[in-house]
């Protein structure tokens, strides 16, 4: 797996505030229906944003999309990391560098507007989260050595992840 041509994006992600980032094989990204069910039956944002279910790609659609890529940039952050901004900026940079298929997914619901409207006011910045697309973030990031755990109380430090599919 020669990912040397993508290492500048890893460095850029870290310069933009990510705690860490790495290039991963796209076929190691896990998508599953249970993740979407957790959005529908566990998140107050379900159906309220155009980047969330039921408007976001289903896990089956996500699997098909992932299948058309070889690599992805996995970005790790904490509660102070602007994951979604990093994802959008890197997606744009990759596109301008000739990776026309570059597509990013952020973390959590979209907060660009107080109330989501159709059509989206910020289509150039709004991206679905990995979870909204059915990606099993826990399995995916653990497989690549990144930290993640269930937050059991207020003292637990959260980890946030974003992804940019490259080519």
Buried (B, 14 or more C-beta within 10 A) or exposed (E): EEBEEBEEBBEBBBEBBBBBBBBBBBEEBBBBEEBBEBBEEEBEBBBBBBBBBEBBBBBEEBBEBBEEBEBBBBBBBBEEBBBBBBBBBBBBBBBEEEBEEBBBBBBBBBEEEEEBEEEBEEEEBBBBBBBBBBBBBBBBBBBBEBEBEEEEEEEEEEBBBBBBBBB
